[in-house]
Amino acid sequence: MFKNLFNTAKHTIIYSLGNLSIKMVGFILLPLYTTYLTTADYGLLAIIEAIAQFSIGVLSFKLSTAMLRWASVESDTYKKKQIIFTAMLSSGILIIPFVVSSFIFASYLSELLLDSDKLYIYFYYLSIYIFVEIYNSFILDLLRLKQKSVLYIIILITKLLLNLVLAIYFVAYAQIGVEGIVLSMLISSALFSFVTIPFTLKQIVFKFDIKTGKEMFIYGFPLVFSTISTMILTLADRFALKHFYSLSEVGIYNLGYKLSSIVNIVIIQSFQMGFLPIAYKMYDKEGAKEFFAKVLTYLTFVLVFSVLTLSFYSKEIILLLSKDPAYYEAYKIVPFISYTFLIKGIYYMFSLGLHFVKKTKYNSFIVLTGAVINLILNFALIPNYGIYGASIASIISSFVILVLYYYYSQREYYVNYEIKRLVILILSSVIITSSLYYINNESILIGLVIKSSILLTFPLLLFVFGFFSKTEKEKIFIIIKYFPNIGKIKNKIINK
């Protein structure tokens, strides 16, 4: 089991390093945005990004996920290439009508979603960007399928560095603001698609399998409703804030959300990229369920520590990133949003059981329920509590999803998760996080010293609550003793 844990950890760490680099590119852009964009402009960008994310999530029909599910278990190389081509062609056929429609109704969409028909140019850009990004998702999933994690990260970082250079040029030098940012996204994505064409051609055979195409569509289509619900969960707060307040409030909230999303991008998404192909290959093998239980415990530990670290230093990070005091309030919502991502990481593991048994219909019901609760809470809390109401709504609705995923997944694919240890982890972190409200931050230096001291008590608190088993204590000692010799640590832990 420890060999599988190390394999999962290896790919996750590689993806994490790449995603951390991606996030660093985002951090470089944040000072640029907060310098050259008003909070209202940044709010407009947040709405445009939300539209793009929503459209990509829905119009993909989750066919790249279906491709990954079918191709992972196919041993015949020719059939695997046929599956890949079938999924990609099916996706193209489904997307084109929507792209054409967005061109035709660009002015109407601009008036409906951006409150001005003069911003129609953004929907020209977005329609092409959405088409290209859905194609790119197949390329990235193919690299994951082949466990080419290093190549995956190199390609992705190159794309984002190009995006960075273009954004700096368009915003700082050409000074075309939000339009320049959208253009930089489009150009970098299009070039990514172009340079990966030779790789794509090697992975496919030009033969369409109608039967497999139908099966993948049936698998992926229910996930569309799950995706819509997820997008509502993720993006409805921006539109509600825009409705009840202004684009400036959206901009402040979006900055706090972007910082909190470090947990999602660097930890959760990296873990998903490295773990999903492994999980599909071993879910029906002996010892798989014990392995999944351990993975969730260790993933939660990493997530909890990441959430604590981000919450404790969020104010200093935002003060460093933004020169405009209008953005400073964003740090106050970081702990709330970070805990939302913690919950997301846990319920992702619960949800895998439904994928293993191909009962994705439950996913739609579960996430739709959470989305409805999120919408109700947004409209109930945001008018009186603004960005704090949006943050609380996210936590509550995400927790509902977690409970539902646990219930339905355990019925179909029971795993004896270490619930007691998960509760200890989360309660310990809540105790530590609550201390933030008693820290006087008038002096940044003194505040940093106090925060760091409190943060270091977290592992001690876990020892007091009996979180670590005897075996884990022994392995922790091995890691401390032989660090940073990773090879020796691996051998000692696996052979012990």
Secondary structure as GFF3:
##gff-version 3
##sequence-region A 1 496
A	DSSP	alpha_helix	2	36	.	.	.	ID=ss1
A	DSSP	alpha_helix	39	59	.	.	.	ID=ss2
A	DSSP	alpha_helix	63	72	.	.	.	ID=ss3
A	DSSP	alpha_helix	77	104	.	.	.	ID=ss4
A	DSSP	alpha_helix	106	114	.	.	.	ID=ss5
A	DSSP	three_ten_helix	117	119	.	.	.	ID=ss6
A	DSSP	alpha_helix	121	145	.	.	.	ID=ss7
A	DSSP	alpha_helix	149	168	.	.	.	ID=ss8
A	DSSP	pi_helix	169	173	.	.	.	ID=ss9
A	DSSP	alpha_helix	177	195	.	.	.	ID=ss10
A	DSSP	alpha_helix	197	202	.	.	.	ID=ss11
A	DSSP	alpha_helix	210	244	.	.	.	ID=ss12
A	DSSP	alpha_helix	247	260	.	.	.	ID=ss13
A	DSSP	alpha_helix	262	262	.	.	.	ID=ss14
A	DSSP	pi_helix	263	269	.	.	.	ID=ss15
A	DSSP	alpha_helix	270	282	.	.	.	ID=ss16
A	DSSP	alpha_helix	288	321	.	.	.	ID=ss17
A	DSSP	three_ten_helix	325	333	.	.	.	ID=ss18
A	DSSP	alpha_helix	334	356	.	.	.	ID=ss19
A	DSSP	alpha_helix	361	412	.	.	.	ID=ss20
A	DSSP	alpha_helix	419	434	.	.	.	ID=ss21
A	DSSP	three_ten_helix	435	438	.	.	.	ID=ss22
A	DSSP	alpha_helix	444	455	.	.	.	ID=ss23
A	DSSP	alpha_helix	457	464	.	.	.	ID=ss24
A	DSSP	alpha_helix	470	482	.	.	.	ID=ss25
A	DSSP	alpha_helix	486	495	.	.	.	ID=ss26
###
